[in-house]
Each structure stands twice: as structure tokens, then as C-alpha cells.
């Protein structure tokens, strides 16, 4: 096993969708940003400096956000896996709508 490297956080906020059949979740981006502000604070989560990834539907370059695309989410999860070792905390937060499963939301 790899040695511990510290916590790693991936936060995804998807408030708007390119598919009009998916209802928007207006607070999703703000929810993800609020968690980012909390978990990127060294006083709250020591060792996470530079190890918090924020992906949103409306990226803010000031926060170094990335677009919340399928490819970027997968890349961030792979980065978390490659950047952590035994006993490291990995946090994945998703804020958005679920997918349709027949007549229900999953």
C-alpha cells in the first residue's frame, strides 16, 4: 500500500443541465462552493491544501473550478485515488439532481 498523503476532496455541483428533461437544482453550485470553502480551510481539514477539487455547472475561474462534465468528474476521482494512500480520508460530495429511473428519480 502507498503511504498516507493526506485528505483529498472532490466536490461536484450541478445546478443546470444541457438536457432540458432534467430539472435544474438552483442551489447546487452554491452548495458545492460552500463545502469547498469549509473543507479547503486548513483550520477545518488540515493537510487538504491543494487537494480539494471543485467542479460546477458554472465554473468560477477565481476558485480554480472546472466544468462538472462526466470526463472531469471521472478524472477528479481518478486523481483522488492516485493521490491517496492507506488510511487517507477521501470525501466525494455531489450536489445536483438524480437520474431518471423509469418514472422515478434515482
C-alpha positions in Angstrom: 0.0 0.0 0.0 1.0 3.6 -0.6 1.9 5.8 2.4 -0.7 8.2 3.6 -0.6 11.6 1.8 -3.5 13.4 3.5 -7.1 14.0 2.8 -8.4 14.5 -0.8 -11.8 16.1 -1.6 -13.9 16.1 -4.8 -17.0 18.3 -4.8 -19.4 18.4 -7.7 -22.2 20.9 -8.0 -24.5 20.6 -11.0 -27.3 23.1 -10.9 -28.1 23.3 -14.7 -28.1 20.6 -17.3 -27.8 20.6 -21.1 -30.7 18.1 -21.2 -34.0 20.1 -20.7 -35.7 17.0 -19.3 -33.6 17.2 -16.2 -35.0 19.8 -13.8 -32.4 22.4 -12.6 -31.3 22.5 -9.0 -30.6 26.2 -8.5 -28.6 25.9 -5.2 -26.3 23.0 -6.3 -23.3 25.2 -7.4 -23.6 27.3 -4.2 -23.9 24.2 -2.0 -20.7 22.7 -3.5 -18.9 26.1 -3.1 -19.9 26.3 0.5 -18.5 22.9 1.2 -15.3 23.9 -0.8 -14.9 26.9 1.5 -15.3 24.8 4.6 -13.1 21.8 3.5 -10.3 23.9 1.9 -9.8 25.8 5.1 -6.7 24.4 6.8 -8.2 25.0 10.2 -11.1 22.7 9.3 -9.3 20.0 7.3 -5.6 20.1 7.9 -3.5 18.6 5.1 -6.0 19.2 2.4 -4.3 22.3 1.0 -4.2 21.9 -2.8 -6.1 18.6 -2.5 -9.7 19.9 -2.9 -11.2 19.8 -6.4 -14.4 21.8 -7.2 -16.4 21.1 -10.3 -19.6 23.1 -11.1 -22.0 23.7 -13.9 -21.0 27.4 -13.9 -17.2 27.4 -13.1 -15.7 30.4 -11.4 -12.1 30.9 -12.5 -11.3 32.7 -9.3 -11.8 29.4 -7.4 -10.0 27.3 -10.0 -13.2 25.5 -10.7 -13.6 23.0 -13.5 -16.7 22.3 -15.5 -18.7 19.5 -14.0 -18.6 17.2 -17.0 -18.6 13.4 -16.9 -15.0 13.4 -18.0 -13.9 15.9 -15.4 -15.7 14.1 -12.6 -14.1 10.8 -13.5 -10.6 12.5 -13.8 -11.0 14.0 -10.4 -12.0 10.7 -8.8 -9.0 9.0 -10.5 -6.8 11.8 -9.2 -8.1 11.2 -5.7 -7.4 7.5 -6.0 -3.8 8.1 -7.3 -3.1 10.8 -4.7 -4.1 9.0 -1.6 -2.6 6.1 0.4 -3.5 3.8 3.2 -5.7 5.5 5.8 -6.3 8.7 3.9 -9.7 10.4 4.0 -11.4 10.8 0.7 -14.5 12.9 0.5 -16.8 12.9 -2.5 -19.7 15.3 -2.5 -22.4 15.6 -5.2 -25.0 18.3 -5.3 -27.4 18.1 -8.1 -30.4 16.1 -9.5 -30.5 12.4 -9.8 -31.1 10.5 -13.0 -34.4 9.2 -14.2 -35.1 5.5 -13.5 -38.3 4.9 -15.4 -40.9 7.1 -13.8 -38.8 7.9 -10.6 -35.7 9.8 -9.8 -32.7 7.8 -8.7 
